[in-house]
C-alpha cells in the first residue's frame, strides 16, 4: 500500500513538473491539456522500457490519442522531467470517481435530469462525488474544501441583480464558513481567459451587492499544485471578514 502511495505521489510530481515545464516554454494549450489528466509512469519488462499512461476527460483523450503538436509537446515534457526515454505513450478515458448507484440514476444522467443548476454549460465536465467540475484544478479545490469540512456549492447558477435587471451568474465555489459566505474563483482556465476580466468584475459586483463581501480569485496552476494552501488562505480571509 505504501509503495502504491509513493508511486502515485511520484507520478503526481512528474505531471506537475511537466505542466510547469510546458508553461515555461509558452506552450499553454499543452499545459492546460496535461493539467486535466492523471499520469502513471511504470517500467514494462515486455518492452524493456518505461510506459507513460495519461488518463483524462474525453476532450483530452481525443487530442492525445492521435499524433499532433500538442501530444508531441506533452510527450517531450514528460521525457524531460522524468529524465528517461519513454518507449510507449498512451492515452485513456477516465473512470468516474463515483458511479451512479442504480440504472435509473444512470438514465437520469443520460437524459440530463440529474443536474439542473450545476455546471450545466460545461462541455466536458469532470464528475467527482456526483458533482460537475470544469477542470482538475477545480476538483482539487473541491477535495481540499472537503478536507476542511466546510459547506460549499460548486459551479451553481444564481439569480441576482436589481428588480429591473435580473441575471443568471455562476460562482466557481460558494463557500459557507462559520456562518460567513464567500466566493472562491479558479482563474486561468479556458473559461476564465484574460478577455473575460471585465465580465468577471461585473459578476463580482453583483454578488457584492447582495452581501457576498469576500470574493477571492486564485490562479488555476496554484489551485492545482497547492489546493490546501489556497483553501486555507481563502478561509482565513473569510474568517476575518465582517
TORVOMI-478766 format. One record per residue: y, x, z of N, C-alpha, C in turn; residue in three letters. Coordinates in steps of 0.02 Angstrom, whole numbers, plus 50000, padded with zeros to 5 digits. Example, Ala and Ser with C-alpha at 12.3 -4.5 7.8 and 13.67 -1.06 7.14 Angstrom:
2
497165066050390497755061550390498355066050390Ala;498885064250354499475068450357500025064550394Ser;
END
This chain:
242
499405004250000500005000050000500635004350000Unk;500635009750042501215014150046501315017749979Unk;500755019649947500805023049882501115018349830Unk;500935011949832501215007149785501965006249797Unk;502165006049861502875005249878503265011449856Unk;502975017449867503315023549846503385023849770Unk;502855021549735502875021549662503405016749637Unk;503445010749667503935005849647504645008449660Unk;504735011849717505385014649734505585020049684Unk;505105024249664505235029549615505415026449548Unk;505045021349527505185018049463505885014949463Unk;506065011949520506725008849526507275014149521Unk;507165019949551507645025349547507715027849475Unk;507155028449440507165030549371507565025649328Unk;507435019149337507785014149297508535014449311Unk;508725014849375509435015149392509755021449363Unk;509395027149366509655033349339509745032749263Unk;509275029549230509325028749157509905024149138Unk;510025018849177510595014449165511245018349171Unk;511315022449223511915026449232511985031649177Unk;511425034549155511425039349100511715036149037Unk;511505030049023511755026548964512495024848971Unk;512705022749031513405021149042513845027349032Unk;513605033049057513985039249049514065041248976Unk;513585039148935513615040648863513965035248823Unk;514245030248858514595024948823514145019848789Unk;513495019848805513015015348773512925009148818Unk;513455005148822513464999548870512964994148853Unk;512864992648788512394987348770511684989248792Unk;511494995448780510824997748800510764997748876Unk;511304999948911511294999948984511224992949012Unk;511584988248982511564981349005510864978448994Unk;510554980048937509884977548923509374980448973Unk;509414987048985508944990349031509024987649102Unk;509634986149122509764983849190509434977049203Unk;509274973449150508944966849158508194967449165Unk;507934973549161507204974649160506964978049224Unk;506314978249232505984982349283505554987449247Unk;505404993049281505074998649249504445000649287Unk;503925002449249503335005849277503205012049235Unk;503195017849268503035024149234502385026749265Unk;501865027349224501225029449252500875034249204Unk;500445038349232500055043049192499425039649167Unk;499305039949101498725036849070498245042249046Unk;497675042549078497185047749061496905047048991Unk;496885040948965496615039848898497055043048844Unk;497695042948854498145045848804498375052848824Unk;498195054848886498385061448909499135062348917Unk;499485057148938500205057448947500465051448984Unk;501125051048987501445045749026501585039548983Unk;501515033849015501645027348984502225023949022Unk;502725021748985503285018149015503245010848994Unk;503235006449043503184999249030503804995849058Unk;504184992549014504764988749034504604981249032Unk;504794977749085504684970549089505364967149099Unk;505494961949058506144958749064506134951749035Unk;506714948449034506774941649006506674941748931Unk;506634935948901506494935248830506984939248786Unk;507624938948804508124942448764507984949948762Unk;507784952848818507634959948821506984961348782Unk;506494957148791505854958148756505954958148680Unk;506344953348655506434952848583506744959148553Unk;507194962348591507514968448566507064974548576Unk;506744975148633506354981148649505684981248613Unk;505454975648588504794975448556504804978648486Unk;505394979348456505454982148388505884988548390Unk;505784992748339506174998848334506894997148313Unk;507374999448352508084998348337508485003148380Unk;509145003848367509545008748404509545007648480Unk;509535001348503509535000048575508895002448607Unk;508335001048575507685003348601507665010948603Unk;507905014148550507885021548547508335024548601Unk;508915021448613509355024048664509045023548733Unk;508715017948747508385017048812507795021948820Unk;507415022848766506855027548768507115034648783Unk;507635036748749507915043348760508175044248831Unk;508485038948858508745039248926508175039948977Unk;507635036248967507065036649013506735043549010Unk;506675046348951506405053148946506865058148980Unk;507515057148973507995061849001507955061949077Unk;507925056049109507945055849182507255057049213Unk;506725055449176506045056549203505835063849194Unk;506175067449149506045074549137505335075849114Unk;505055071049077504385071949050504335067948985Unk;503935070348937503835066448875503485059948890Unk;503705054648857503395048048864502995046748800Unk;502345046048806501915045248748501885038148723Unk;501915033348769501885026248750502455022548784Unk;502815018648746503395014848771503295007548750Unk;503195003148799503034996148782503484991348820Unk;503564985448792503974980148822503544974048836Unk;503684970648890503294964748910503774959348935Unk;503574953048927503954947448954503794946849029Unk;504294945049068504204944749140503844938349162Unk;503494938849218503204933049251503714930349301Unk;503744923849310504204921049359503964923049429Unk;504444923949474504274925949542503954920249581Unk;504154914249564503874908449600503734902949549Unk;503114901549535502934896649484502994889549512Unk;503104884649469503104877649492502444875949527Unk;502484871849579501904870249619501414865549584Unk;501654861849535501224856949504501374856449429Unk;500914853349392501034852249320501634847649309Unk;501744842949354502314838449347502974842349352Unk;503004847049399503604851249405503704855549344Unk;503154857849315503204861949254503484857849197Unk;503254851549191503514847149139504254845649150Unk;504454844949212505164843949226505574849949205Unk;505274855949215505614862049194505704862149119Unk;505184860149082505214860049009505744855048986Unk;505774849349019506244844048999506954845249024Unk;507034850449066507694852049091507924847649148Unk;507464844249181507664839649234507644842849303Unk;507394849149307507334852249373507994854849399Unk;508454856849355509104859349375509644855749335Unk;510074852049369510604848349336511284851449346Unk;511354855949395512024858449412511994865749432Unk;511534869549402511454876449425511294880949365Unk;511794884849344511744889449286511464885749224Unk;511714879749213511434875749158511594878549089Unk;512114882749084512304885449019512004892349006Unk;511604894849053511294901449044510784901048988Unk;510854905348937510404905248880509734908348898Unk;509744913948933509134917448953509144918249029Unk;509054912749064509084913049137508484916649166Unk;508614920149221508084923449260507934918849318Unk;507294916949326507104912349379506864916349440Unk;507154914949497506944918049560507004912849615Unk;506454911549650506434906349701506674899649675Unk;506474898249612506654891949579507414891049571Unk;507784896549571508494896549557508624900549493Unk;509154898749457509304902149394509854907349404Unk;509754913149375510244918449377510334921249307Unk;510914924349295511074926849229510914934249220Unk;510764937749274510644944949269510244947349329Unk;509954953349323509604956449379510094958149435Unk;510724959549418511224960849469511314954749514Unk;511344948849483511404942749522510784941549565Unk;510194942949537509574942049575509584946549637Unk;509804952649629509814957349686510304955149739Unk;510874952349718511354949749767511044943849804Unk;510704939449768510374933649800509854936049851Unk;509474941149833508974943749880509304946749942Unk;509874950149932510234952949988510534947450033Unk;510774942150003511024936450042510454933150081Unk;509864932850051509274930350087509124934750148Unk;509154941350138509024945850193509544945250248Unk;510154943450228510694942450278510634935750313Unk;510224931250286510094924850319510674919950316Unk;511074920350262511654915850257511524910350206Unk;511914904950211511864899450163512264901350101Unk;511954900450042512314901749981512084897149925Unk;512554895749879512414891649820512564895949759Unk;512044897749721512154902049663512284898149599Unk;512814900149563512944897549496512964889949492Unk;513294886849541513334879549542514024877249517Unk;514024872449471514644869749446514984865449500Unk;515644865849501516044861849547516554857949508Unk;516754852149535517274848049504517894848949546Unk;518444851449517519034852949557519654852649513Unk;520234853549547520874853149512521294847349538Unk;521884846649510522324841149531522054834549505Unk;522334829049529522114822449507522244821449433Unk;522754824849407522924824049336522544828949292Unk;522234834049322521914839349282521284841749315Unk;520774837449315520134839149346519724843449297Unk;519364848549324518994853049282518314854849314Unk;517854857149271517224859849295517284867449297Unk;517124870349355517134877649362516524879949402Unk;516294885949387515684888449418515814895049452Unk;515604895649515515644901949552514954905349550Unk;514954911949548514304915449547513924914149612Unk;514264915049669513944913749734514464910649780Unk;514344904449799514754901149851514374901949916Unk;514694905449964514344907650024514674904650086Unk;514254902450133514494900050198514244904750252Unk;514704907550292514524912350344514944910850406Unk;514624909150460514964907450523515474901850511Unk;515284896950470515714891250459516284892550409Unk;516314898450381516844900050333516544900650263Unk;516914898050214516674898050145517044903250104Unk;516674906850062516964911750017516564912249953Unk;516834915549903516514916349838516414923749823Unk;515804925549804515644932349783515504932249708Unk;515884936149670515814936349598515524942949575Unk;515054942649528514744948549498515064949649430Unk;515494954749424515864955949363515544961449321Unk;515704961349256515474966649211514884964849170Unk;514614958749179514054956449138514344953449073Unk;513914951949023514164949148960514574942848969Unk;514434938849021514804932649031515424933649073Unk;515564939949095516184941549130516514947549097Unk;516654947449031516974953148999517704953549018Unk;518014959349002518714960249020519154954948987Unk;518954952448929519354947448893519404940948931Unk;518964939948981518974933649019519344934349085Unk;519694939949097520024941049160520524935549177Unk;520934933549128521434928349141521094921749160Unk;520554920049125520184913849140519884914149210Unk;519614920049229519334920849296519864920049350Unk;520464922949338521014922249386521224914949393Unk;521234911349337521424904249339520914900349379Unk;520264901949370519744898549409519814900149483Unk;519954906649499520044908549569520614904549601Unk;521164903649565521724899949592521534892749607Unk;521114889749564520894882949576520494882549641Unk;520034887249652519644887249714520104888549774Unk;520594893049766521074894349821521434887849840Unk;521624884049789522004877849802521604872849842Unk;520934873449840520504868849878520274871949943Unk;520574877549964520434880250030519924885950033Unk;519664888149975519224893949974519664900149972Unk;519784903150031520274908550036520004915350016Unk;519354916350024519054922950010518674922649945Unk;518914926149895518574926849831518574934349813Unk;517984937349814517924944549803517514945949741Unk;517764950449698517424952449637517124959449646Unk;516484960149627516134966549632515834968249563Unk;515844974749547515574977049484514814975949481Unk;514564973849423513844972349416513414978449430Unk;513634984349410513234990449422513174991749497Unk;513724990749533513714991649606513254986449638Unk;513284980249613512844975049640512104976649628Unk;511954979649571511264981449554511024987249598Unk;511464992249609511254998249645511244997349720Unk;511734993649747511814993149820511974985949839Unk;511514981249827511654974249842511784972949916Unk;511404976349960511504975250032512194977650054Unk;512414983350026513084985750042513624981150018Unk;513544978349958514024973549931514064967349976Unk;513484964649993513464958650035513764960050104Unk;513624965850132513914967450198514674967750194Unk;514944971050142515674971350134515974964350127Unk;515634960250086515884953450075515884949450140Unk;515334949650177515284945750239515774948250291Unk;515904954850293516394957550340517084954750324Unk;517264954450259517904951750239517944944250255Unk;517404940650242517394933450255517454932150331Unk;517114936050371517134935150444517834936050471Unk;518214940650442518894942150467519424937450439Unk;519224933150392519714928650362519914923150411Unk;520494920050399520734914650444520254908750446Unk;
END
